[in-house]
Amino acid sequence: MTQPTVVIKYGGHAMDKPELSEAFATDLAHLVGQGMSIVVVHGGGPQISALLTRLQIESRFVDGLRVTGEAAMRAVEMALCGQVNKTVVSAFARHGVRAAGISGRDGGLLRARPKNPALGLVGEVTDVDPALPRCLLDAGFVPVVAPVASGPDGEAMNINADTAAGALAGALAAEYFVLISDVPGVLNADGCLIPSLNRAEITRLEADRVISGGMIPKVEACLNALDAGCSRALILDGRAQSSLRGYLLDDAPLGTVIAR
């Protein structure tokens, strides 16, 4: 029986709080031990913001996306591909996970074009070549991917981590795309969890501004992953220890399932 491929977007409190990052690494080791093929795409917003502040580079957001000029892009790449990527790889290694850190620029993994001139070097993924992560998976490694892509002229482009993870999940035809968030899932206007959503419902909630800000790229990433060939997409609460293992192994009713 073929073991499932799981693409996980890892970030927020699950990555930044020591007790949660330790629990995540423990869960990851257990899931790999169960034979799952796992790819991790990490964020790094707080680390990017801290570096930009130290370098005195202005940073602001539009619809949940960081406006990225050339100076900011250099800082983004330093933070994501250097500091954050290797910290995540090292944390996994301490738990016995054979992890390999790469960026979307390696092996032509992610190619992008400018999403909106007003956003600067923020990219919209145009092409995914999953050959490199497939090679790593076949060799028994967990690819850990920094969400930086190559632009039309080979320049570095900043990709929203949710978007990058969804694009990769689709290209790998993953059985699961799990997007770890800092909230229980998608919430309705009263702040209650919505267990499942489809495209029409998401469109209505976006129009009503119930889904807004940083949640927009999350739900869109799930829809894009499903459209491209991923089987299941879920926005999961990363603040609860072992929620990932509970969902993947025990089919626990957690988070918001996004359906076609």
Secondary structure, 3 states (H helix, E strand, C coil): CCCCEEEEEECCHHHHCHHHHHHHHHHHHHHHHCCCEEEEEECCHHHHHHHHHHCCCCCCEECCEECECHHHHHHHHHHHHHHHHHHHHHHHHHCCCCEEEEECCHHHCEEEEECCHHHECEEEEEEECCHHHHHHHHCCCEEEEECEEECCCCCEEECCHHHHHHHHHHHCCCCEEEEEECCCCCECCCCCECCEECHHHHHHHHHCCCCCCCHHHHHHHHHHHHHHCCCEEEEEECCCCCHHHHHHHHCCCCCEEECC
